Structures are given as C-alpha cells and as structure tokens.
Amino acid sequence: MNVHKNDMVLVISGNSRGKSGKVLRVIREKQRLLVEGVNIRKRHTKPTSQMPAGGIMEREQSIHASNVMVICPKCNNASRIGYTTVASTTGGRKQKMRVCKNCKEMF
C-alpha cells in the first residue's frame, strides 16, 4: 500500500468524497484506513465504568485504501504515488522512496 500513517489524504469516492484528513491507522490485512474526520458513523454504547451514561457516540470508521489519494507534502496536490530506489548516505544499502507523479519530488 502506498498510504502510510500520518499521511494527508483526499477521499476521491464514497459518501465522504472531497474531504481530506490525516491517516490515523492503517489496516494492511484488509487494505483499509482510518482517516481523521472522514466516514463518521454513530455508535450506540452501553454504560461502562469509564462512561456511566453510555449513549450515542460519533466516531470514524475505516474506508478502503483505493478510495483515497495521497496529498503530496511538497506541491499540496492529491496525486498518484510512484517509487524509486535511492542509495543510502550511510552505507551501500538502497532505500525505497515514494515519488509524487505531479511534481516528481521524493518524500
């Protein structure tokens, strides 16, 4: 998956289309993301010791990774992501870096 935790993403399809937010959690097994402020659902909770009143809580639900595009931190546009290998500065080991398809910057 080309989306990592703490990336800014733009939702491109679904009920939350057009919203953007920070990725809070990545669920790799199911290819799903938890994005801040996106796909808000109401959850009915029973009373517990931490929340004695119980009630209806609003919280984010996961969305599929194919429904988002990464916002490039350099050009601030939603873009596709490519990969390139770069030689490490400390040793001979190569690193895999993400590349914005719009501005060609590595991040």
C-alpha positions, 0 to 999 in steps of 0.5 A: 500500500502506498498510504502510510500513517500520518499521511494527508489524504483526499477521499476521491469516492464514497459518501465522504468524497472531497474531504481530506484528513490525516491517516490515523491507522492503517489496516494492511490485512484488509487494505483499509484506513482510518482517516481523521474526520472522514466516514463518521458513523454513530455508535450506540454504547452501553454504560461502562465504568469509564462512561456511566451514561453510555449513549450515542457516540460519533466516531470514524470508521475505516474506508478502503485504501483505493478510495483515497489519494495521497496529498503530496507534502511538497506541491499540496496536490492529491496525486498518484504515488510512484517509487524509486530506489535511492542509495543510502548516505550511510552505507551501500544499502538502497532505500525505497522512496515514494515519488509524487507523479505531479511534481516528481519530488521524493518524500 
